[in-house]
Amino acid sequence: MKSTHTIPITLRTAQQTTESTRELQEQIRCRAYELYEQRGRAYGHELDDWLQTESEMIQQKANRATV
């Protein structure tokens, strides 16, 4: 018989999930704005900045998980 391992998870309330989503979106907005400023405030790259920021944050989270 194979042994099974359970991984404990922390359940979140809907309010906690909403708050963490808002925090994440605010972090993305701030970083995307930094990219906009670094580009010399050139318009037309909003989606690129947002997606780049999401990608950076996903990579950071993955790096923290492997440490």
FIFI-749582 format. One record per residue: residue in one letter; x, y, z of N, C-alpha, C in turn. Coordinates in steps of 0.1 Angstrom, whole numbers, plus 5000, padded with zeros to 4 digits. Layout:
AXYZXYZXYZ...
//
This chain:
M500849885000500050005000500950125000K500650224991501450344990501050445001S502050505007501750605017501450735009T500550805015500150935009500551045019H501051155013501451265021500451375019T500051435030499151555029499951675031I499551775024500251905025499252005032P499552055043498652145050498452275042I497252325041497052445034496352545044T496552665041495852765049494652815041L493552805047492352845040492152995043R491753065033491553215034490053245033T489653355040488353395038488253475025A487053505021486853575009487453715010Q487253775022487853905025489353905024Q489953805030491453795029491953785015T491253705007491553684993491453814985T490353884988490054014981491154114985E491554114997492554215002493954174996S494254054995495554014989495554044974T494454024968494354054953494554204951R493854284959494054434958495454474961E496154414970497554444973498454404961L498154294956498954244944498754344932Q497554384930497254474919497854604921E497954654933498554784936500054774934Q500654654938502154634936502354634921I501554574913501754564898501554704893R500554784897500354924892501655004895C502154994907503355074910504555044902R504754914900505954864892505754904877A504554884872504254924858504455074856Y504155154866504355294865505855324865E506655254873508055274872508555244858L508155134852508555104838508155214829Y506955274830506455384822507455504824E507755534836508655644838510055624833Q510555494834511855464829511955474813R510755464807510755474792510555614788G510555704798510455854794508955894793R508155814800506655844800506055834786A506555744778506055724764504755644765Y503655694759502355624760502355504750G501355414752501155304743501755174747H502355164759502955044764502354994777E501155034780500555004793500454854794L499954784785499754644786501154574787D502154614779503454554780504054574794D503854694799504354714813503654624823W502354614822501554534831502054384830L502154334818502554194816503954174821Q504854264818506254244823506254244838T505554324844505454334859504954204864E503854154858503254024863504353914862S505053914850506053814848507153824859E507553944862508653964872508153904885M506953934889506453894902506253744903I505853684892505753534892507153474893Q508153534886509453484887510053494902Q509753614908510253634921509553534931K508253514929507553414938508153274936A508453234924509053104921510453094927N511153204926512553204932512453184947R511553254954511353244968510953104972A510153034964509652904967510752804966T511752824958512852724957513952744967V513852854974514952874984514852794996
//
